[in-house]
Amino acid sequence: MAAYAEEFIKRGVKLLGLSCDDLKSHAEWIKDIEAHTPGCEVKYPIVADPNRGIIKQLNMVDPDEKDSSGNSLPSRALHIVGPDKKVKLSFLYPATTGRNMEEVVRVLESLQVAAKHKVSTPVNWKPGELVVITPGVSNEEAKKMFPQGFQTTDLPSKKEYLRFTKV
């Protein structure tokens, strides 16, 4: 996450870490990250949850991975919370699997574009590609919202179901 911090800042996103370790462990962990990732600094806050209360509430446990006491280990979870304080997306990876940060950034951009423009992003969408105008937007509204125009598809039903545009 620290290596991608600038990408999040560019998009107006604040990072917050949550760990089941104590503060002393965080300090050592941060030293390790910074030593093994040249030019990388952990500048965002990390909340300590050594009793795992928050982690359990957010379902951030890996049911298949246990510690020596038989307790479930934390998973690699990531939540994107919107300006309205609601969770917009949750990624839950097994503790043994690293995150794909390119995908995290891509999904974040998709969420931001969708919220700003009343559009949806199709499978494998990347910034700059066509988006789909949501069904709740009438053609009249779409013409005002997207003065550059939009494309429709010709489905066998002859209905203008999908309307594609750039934002």
C-alpha positions as CSV (number, residue, x, y, z in Angstrom):
1,M,0.0,0.0,0.0
2,A,2.8,2.4,0.9
3,A,4.3,2.0,-2.6
4,Y,1.0,3.1,-4.1
5,A,0.3,5.9,-1.7
6,E,0.9,8.6,-4.3
7,E,-1.6,7.0,-6.6
8,F,-4.2,7.2,-3.9
9,I,-3.4,10.8,-3.0
10,K,-3.8,11.7,-6.7
11,R,-7.3,10.3,-6.5
12,G,-8.2,12.1,-3.3
13,V,-8.1,8.9,-1.2
14,K,-7.0,8.6,2.4
15,L,-5.3,5.3,3.5
16,L,-5.8,3.7,6.9
17,G,-4.2,0.4,7.9
18,L,-5.7,-2.0,10.4
19,S,-3.6,-4.6,12.0
20,C,-4.0,-7.3,14.6
21,D,-0.5,-6.5,15.9
22,D,0.4,-4.1,18.7
23,L,2.1,-0.7,18.1
24,K,5.6,-2.0,18.8
25,S,5.1,-4.6,16.1
26,H,3.9,-1.9,13.7
27,A,7.1,0.1,14.2
28,E,9.2,-3.0,13.3
29,W,7.0,-3.9,10.4
30,I,7.2,-0.4,9.0
31,K,11.1,-0.6,9.2
32,D,11.0,-3.9,7.3
33,I,8.7,-2.5,4.6
34,E,10.8,0.7,4.1
35,A,14.1,-1.3,4.1
36,H,12.9,-3.8,1.5
37,T,11.1,-1.3,-0.7
38,P,13.6,1.4,-1.7
39,G,12.0,4.9,-1.7
40,C,8.9,3.7,0.0
41,E,7.6,5.3,3.3
42,V,4.6,4.3,5.3
43,K,3.0,7.7,5.9
44,Y,-0.6,6.6,6.7
45,P,-1.9,5.7,10.1
46,I,-2.2,2.1,11.2
47,V,-4.7,1.1,13.8
48,A,-3.7,-1.6,16.3
49,D,-6.4,-4.2,16.9
50,P,-4.5,-6.8,19.0
51,N,-7.7,-8.3,20.4
52,R,-9.0,-8.6,16.9
53,G,-12.4,-7.1,17.7
54,I,-12.5,-4.8,14.7
55,I,-11.1,-7.4,12.4
56,K,-13.8,-9.9,13.4
57,Q,-16.6,-7.3,13.0
58,L,-15.3,-6.5,9.4
59,N,-15.1,-10.3,8.7
60,M,-11.4,-9.9,8.0
61,V,-10.4,-13.4,9.1
62,D,-9.1,-16.3,7.1
63,P,-11.2,-19.3,8.2
64,D,-8.6,-21.7,6.8
65,E,-5.5,-20.2,8.5
66,K,-5.1,-20.7,12.3
67,D,-2.4,-19.7,14.8
68,S,-0.8,-22.1,17.3
69,S,-3.8,-21.4,19.7
70,G,-6.3,-22.4,17.0
71,N,-7.5,-18.8,16.4
72,S,-8.3,-17.7,12.9
73,L,-5.6,-15.5,11.4
74,P,-6.4,-12.2,9.7
75,S,-6.9,-12.3,6.0
76,R,-5.6,-9.7,3.6
77,A,-8.7,-7.5,3.4
78,L,-9.2,-4.2,1.7
79,H,-12.2,-2.0,2.0
80,I,-13.0,1.1,0.0
81,V,-15.3,3.4,1.9
82,G,-17.0,6.3,0.0
83,P,-17.5,9.9,1.0
84,D,-20.9,8.8,2.4
85,K,-19.0,6.6,4.9
86,K,-20.5,3.4,3.3
87,V,-18.4,0.5,2.2
88,K,-18.3,0.5,-1.6
89,L,-16.1,-2.5,-2.1
90,S,-14.4,-5.3,-0.1
91,F,-11.6,-7.4,-1.3
92,L,-10.9,-10.4,0.8
93,Y,-7.8,-12.4,0.0
94,P,-6.5,-15.5,1.9
95,A,-3.6,-14.6,4.2
96,T,-1.3,-16.5,1.8
97,T,-2.2,-14.3,-1.2
98,G,-0.9,-10.8,-1.9
99,R,-3.0,-8.1,-3.3
100,N,-3.0,-6.9,-6.9
101,M,-2.5,-3.2,-6.5
102,E,-3.1,-2.4,-10.1
103,E,-6.6,-3.9,-9.8
104,V,-7.2,-2.0,-6.5
105,V,-6.4,1.3,-8.3
106,R,-8.5,0.3,-11.4
107,V,-11.5,-0.5,-9.2
108,L,-11.1,2.7,-7.3
109,E,-11.2,4.7,-10.5
110,S,-14.2,2.8,-11.7
111,L,-16.1,3.6,-8.5
112,Q,-15.2,7.3,-8.7
113,V,-16.2,7.5,-12.4
114,A,-19.5,5.7,-11.8
115,A,-20.3,7.9,-8.9
116,K,-19.5,11.1,-10.7
117,H,-21.1,10.4,-14.1
118,K,-24.0,7.9,-13.5
119,V,-22.2,5.2,-15.6
120,S,-21.1,1.6,-15.1
121,T,-17.8,0.2,-16.2
122,P,-17.8,-3.0,-18.3
123,V,-15.7,-6.1,-17.6
124,N,-11.9,-5.4,-17.8
125,W,-12.6,-1.6,-18.1
126,K,-9.6,0.7,-17.8
127,P,-9.6,4.5,-17.5
128,G,-10.2,6.2,-20.9
129,E,-12.2,3.3,-22.3
130,L,-15.9,3.4,-23.0
131,V,-18.4,3.3,-20.1
132,V,-22.1,2.3,-20.0
133,I,-24.7,4.9,-19.2
134,T,-26.9,3.5,-16.4
135,P,-30.5,2.5,-17.3
136,G,-31.9,5.2,-14.9
137,V,-30.6,7.9,-17.2
138,S,-33.1,8.7,-20.1
139,N,-31.8,9.4,-23.6
140,E,-32.8,13.0,-23.2
141,E,-30.7,13.3,-19.9
142,A,-27.8,11.4,-21.5
143,K,-27.7,13.9,-24.4
144,K,-27.3,16.7,-21.9
145,M,-24.9,14.8,-19.6
146,F,-22.7,13.5,-22.5
147,P,-22.7,16.3,-25.2
148,Q,-20.0,14.4,-27.1
149,G,-22.7,11.7,-27.7
150,F,-23.0,8.1,-27.1
151,Q,-23.3,4.8,-29.0
152,T,-26.0,2.3,-28.7
153,T,-25.8,-1.4,-29.5
154,D,-28.2,-3.2,-31.8
155,L,-29.4,-6.2,-29.8
156,P,-31.7,-8.8,-31.5
157,S,-34.6,-7.3,-29.5
158,K,-34.0,-4.0,-31.4
159,K,-34.0,-2.2,-28.0
160,E,-31.4,0.4,-27.2
161,Y,-30.2,-1.3,-24.1
162,L,-26.6,-0.4,-23.8
163,R,-25.4,3.1,-24.4
164,F,-21.6,3.6,-24.4
165,T,-19.8,6.8,-24.0
166,K,-16.5,8.3,-22.8
167,V,-16.1,10.4,-19.7
